[in-house]
Amino acid sequence: MACDAGMTISPTATRTRGRRARRDWVLIVCAAFIALLVIVAVFAPWIVPHDPNKVDMAKAYQGPSGSYLLGTDSLGRDLLSRLVYGARLSLAGPALVVVFATIIGTTLALLTAWMGGWTDRVISRVLDIIFAFPGIILAVLAVALFGSGLAAPVVALSIAYLPYDARILRSVAMRERTLTYISACYVAGLPTRTIVLRHLLPNLLPFILVQCTLSLGYALVDLAAVSYLGLGVAPPAAEWGLMVANGQASILTGHPQESLFAGILIVLTVIAFNMLGDRLATRFSVRAQ
Amino acid sequence: MLEIRDLHVELCVGEEMKPVIHETTLSVDQGEALGLVGESGAGKSMTIRAIMRLLPAGATVAGQILYEGADVLGFDRKAMRSFLASKVAMIFQDASTHINPVRTVGDFLIEALVTNNGVPKAEARRRVTGVLEEIGIPDAAHRLEQYPHQLSGGLQQRMMIAAALVIEPRLLLADEPTTALDVTTQAEVMAILDEQRRQRGLGMIFVTHDLDLAAAVCDRIAVMYAGFVVEDRSAANLHEEARHPYTAGLLASRPSPTEKAHRLCVVPGRPLSAFEVGEGCPFASRCAHVEDRCRIERPLLRELDGGWVRCHRADELRGQLLCSYNGSAHE
């Protein structure tokens, strides 16, 4: 009897312990933080306590108080409201960059990995050339040519991020296509399009997801930098990079709040994206470069 | 139905080309099972991969592979696809890695029918379920919803067989389909494969290391050594009438359940790779009956006693071959 009981209990106990060991708190915290930011950004109009663009010079440089939780900036605008609204542009920009770069990058990766030969050589060399330009330089160039705003830097950064996605996914796709389930598809007489889109692509998804998460962090920093330089979003719109630049003058007069809070948010968000990407990579046992 | 003439395959290894198959000549008729037997590296798998044109990039193929008189090696993309889609099916050794892990078994089984033959999904599912029931998989509807990792090795291999059968091919190429399975499962899977093949009257090329297994399920056996077919004979006669010293060596080195042997017979030396073969007979370096001529002149595959053999001395050695390896130097 005792023996029986012991045998029925032990596997359950092991399983519970196993599950607990696998729960990854860093991943959960990072994902939760990012989810919170997204929710806040989406519902910004309903949750902000003040109009983010309402100027009230009489209330400039107020410290944190019950009405202004994080204080006000040099024009008396509520910092919390501006940070919340800022999340919209600060996240949407990088998201667009990542979507464009991933779609085009994945397509090129599949094309080069599958076709090989000249297609591969030509596309890979072109990607190498793009690789040589830092994203921020391309973004500045795009602004110089097409004027400031969000569109030009987003397009420029998408192009700059292409080679990273394409290269990594190409190497994964090259390895994946030598695996035997792809041979099995070929032997079944399936058309190339079906093999690539319905068999190869789904097996690349974990890698694509990791790559997206990591690029989001980088894109956020780059776009914030563009805005900081005054080449991206134009004032008075709220955007974190712009806020860091805006608040800079006030630091010397003893009011560092604006730059400080916006800066902290940028840092935290980027860390969250990077750690999330890293943890996901480990999860999928992917070694992201 | 399928005829391979003087097939010669070279693979690109680093900078140089290394031959893996020399002058292989084989044929399979409708409804006939041909066993392709030999040690690892003898070129068995490469031969059937050449039929499917599934060789690694950079491989060169010479000779002819004729399916109903048409040269498979000359097919364009479209002809090749329709050949693969409807005439020939392949069963691989390791089913677990040959089924896409992210899709359900059902998807895997119906995909070829739906994509290649334009069969409607519901009809494809019905046909697949039928085949699964025929090969003894109960609860087929439930199985179709499962993912490959949820199935046992034996079940995965049966799914692979089902996938091969459902397209109603005329030729099956089985590349050691049971090597990765344990012995009981092996017997079950083999029985299913054999029964289905006979019922449907399919031709089959069955690649295996196991001479006895090949003899049990095949009509004819071709023995390969170092990229050459050294003997090609009906399975029923091979045991008594092996005419090539290598075949005789293989037969003699099997353990017997009835006789308790002190030590198993062995063929001395190690198997030669196809690229190490010199001018003479590929087996000369290990053959107990070797003479000077064997080292200089390569024997051709010639007809002898109702089969084909590649040996200069096959006629003289008739009857003396079987036990020639007993009491070799390994004692």
Interface residues (C-beta under 8 A of the other chain):
Chain A: G116 L179 T180 Y181 S183 A184 C185 Y186 V187 A188 G189 L190 P191 T194 R198 H199 P202 N203 L205
Chain B: M52 L54 A57 R81 S82 F83 L84 A85 S86 A89 M90 F92 D94 T97 H98 I99 N100 P101 V102 R103 E111 A112 T115 N116 A163 I167
